[in-house]
Amino acid sequence: MQFISAGTPMNRDLPLFEIYSMIKNENDIDYVRDEVYKTLEEFKSNTVEEKKLNDLKRRNKYGFLMGLDTPDHVAGGLARLAAITGGIDVVDQLYSQLEKITAQDVQNAAKKYFTPERRTVVVLKGAK
């Protein structure tokens, strides 16, 4: 596997939670998919460690803020938020709301949303 990533794009309309990867060997597709499913089940069965959750919150917030290190990065980092909301005050609001998320919230969301009937899987294969 070359990489795996997950996230929710920032859009005005409620987006999908995305998990995506690039896999070198086509024979590994089922293995990677099954590992993703297994991980999703773990989030449904177990609460996230509070320390890990708090570390992730801090990493996301300060990673975003530290990425605003040049005029070009400021424009790129804030343009989408300003376009969606009409201002940049939303940055403080966003991270204030994210700070309130608890380990139980994560588990409840996983139980509600990470179900097979809510899942869409797309596999794109390159030409041979």
C-alpha positions in Angstrom: 0.0 0.0 0.0 1.3 3.5 -0.8 -1.0 5.4 1.6 -4.3 5.5 3.4 -6.1 8.6 4.6 -9.5 9.6 6.0 -11.4 12.8 6.6 -14.4 14.9 5.9 -14.1 17.6 3.3 -15.2 21.1 4.3 -18.3 21.9 2.3 -21.4 23.9 2.8 -23.5 20.8 2.3 -23.0 17.8 4.6 -20.3 15.8 3.0 -19.4 12.1 3.2 -16.8 10.8 5.5 -14.1 9.5 3.2 -11.5 6.8 3.6 -9.3 6.3 0.7 -6.0 4.6 -0.2 -3.7 3.9 -3.0 -2.5 0.3 -3.3 0.4 -0.9 -5.3 -0.7 -4.4 -5.8 -4.2 -5.1 -7.0 -4.2 -8.4 -5.0 -4.1 -6.3 -1.8 -7.4 -4.6 -2.4 -9.5 -7.0 -0.4 -7.0 -7.1 2.5 -6.9 -3.3 2.8 -10.7 -3.0 2.5 -11.1 -5.7 5.2 -8.6 -3.9 7.5 -10.6 -0.7 7.1 -13.8 -2.5 8.0 -12.1 -4.1 11.0 -10.9 -0.7 12.2 -14.4 0.8 11.8 -15.8 -2.0 13.9 -13.2 -1.3 16.6 -14.4 2.3 16.8 -18.0 1.0 17.3 -16.9 -1.5 20.0 -14.4 0.5 22.0 -14.1 4.1 23.1 -11.1 6.0 21.9 -8.4 6.7 24.6 -9.0 10.3 25.9 -5.3 11.1 25.5 -5.3 10.0 21.9 -8.4 12.0 21.2 -7.0 15.2 22.9 -3.7 14.8 21.0 -5.6 14.5 17.7 -7.6 17.6 18.5 -4.5 19.6 19.3 -2.6 18.2 16.2 -5.5 19.2 13.9 -5.9 22.7 15.3 -2.2 23.6 15.5 -1.4 21.8 12.3 -3.9 24.1 10.6 -2.7 27.2 12.3 1.0 26.4 11.7 0.1 25.9 8.0 -0.8 29.5 7.8 2.9 30.5 7.6 2.9 32.4 4.3 0.4 34.8 2.6 -0.2 32.1 0.0 -1.0 29.5 2.7 -3.2 31.9 4.5 -5.2 32.6 1.3 -5.5 28.9 0.5 -6.3 27.9 4.1 -8.9 30.5 4.7 -10.5 31.0 1.3 -12.7 27.9 1.4 -13.9 28.7 5.0 -14.6 32.3 4.0 -16.5 31.2 0.9 -18.6 28.8 2.9 -19.4 31.1 5.8 -18.6 34.6 4.7 -15.8 35.2 7.2 -12.9 33.7 9.1 -14.5 33.7 12.6 -15.6 30.2 11.7 -12.0 29.0 12.5 -12.4 29.7 16.2 -16.0 28.3 16.1 -14.9 25.1 14.4 -12.1 24.4 16.8 -14.2 25.3 19.8 -16.8 22.8 18.7 -14.2 20.1 17.9 -12.8 20.6 21.4 -16.2 19.5 22.9 -16.1 16.1 21.1 -15.8 13.2 23.6 -14.7 9.6 23.2 -18.3 8.6 23.7 -19.3 11.0 20.9 -16.9 9.2 18.6 -18.2 5.8 19.5 -21.8 6.9 19.1 -21.1 8.4 15.6 -19.2 5.2 14.6 -22.2 3.1 15.6 -24.6 5.3 13.7 -22.7 6.0 10.5 -20.2 3.2 10.0 -22.7 0.6 9.0 -22.7 -1.5 5.8 -26.0 0.0 4.6 -24.5 3.5 4.8 -21.3 2.5 2.9 -20.4 3.2 -0.6 -17.3 1.5 -2.0 -15.5 2.6 -5.2 -12.5 0.7 -6.6 -10.7 2.4 -9.4 -8.1 0.3 -11.2 -5.5 1.7 -13.5 -5.1 0.5 -17.1 -2.8 -2.5 -17.6 
